[in-house]
Structure formats: structure tokens, C-alpha cells
């Protein structure tokens, strides 16, 4: 992706990841926004109300927030905070952009507004280990 093609959220992001998943864009979108499927690939117990103003949580409330934008099946944006964060810390912002490819779906993560270096580094590692890795493994096995 050329720098000129990147969105404002991606440029500001403290964490920026790209993953290609060998599954259709609708399957990827559904696996990220349907609680039953989220639970199957490993981020449950979960809840995900896929509409602006809806609430969500992953891992039984360890991560939670509010849905800001849903453009099925190409974009999801939500606030994120962890249950252990200091109440004075602001919510961070997560944006997912999906793009259909010939042999799968490109999934672009932008995460900004994290409260400090240690939290940022934990999330940088955690997105791959606990979210993107299991999501990809599940979808590529079931597609």
C-alpha cells in the first residue's frame, strides 16, 4: 500500500499491521463482528453489536468499547480500553480496513491513542498473538 493511499487513521496509528487471510472478505468481516464466530476463534466470551453506538467486549470484558463506524464488509472502527486501565486514561481507537484480493482478504489494523509505551508494546504483540493469529488460523481452516 503506497503512503498516499493510507487513511488519516493509519498515518496517526501507533500500531499498524497488515495481514492477508485466505478467506473471502465477507467471511473475514463476519468473523470479526459476529459474537458466535468470535467465540469460536478464541476471543470469547464476546459480544459485538455491529452498529454505530453498539457496544462490544472480547475475552469476557477484558477489552471493551463502543462501535463508532461499520461499513460492511470493508471497515470497522471502535473505541478500546482494557478492564485494568486507569480510569483517567482515555479510550484508544481501533480501525480495521478490509480489501478483497484475488486469493483472500487484506486486513489492515490501525490502533492509536494508547496510554503509554508499555501498553503500546503489549498491544503490538497481543494483536498478532491473540487476535490476528487465531482469526487467520480459524478462517483459513474453515474456508
PyMOL commands that set and color helices and strands:
alter all, ss='L'
color gray80, all
select helices_A, chain A and resi 3-5+8-12+25-33+35-41+59-61+117-142
alter helices_A, ss='H'
color red, helices_A
select strands_A, chain A and resi 15-21+47-48+55-58+63-71+75-82+92-101+104-112
alter strands_A, ss='S'
color yellow, strands_A
deselect
rebuild
show_as cartoon
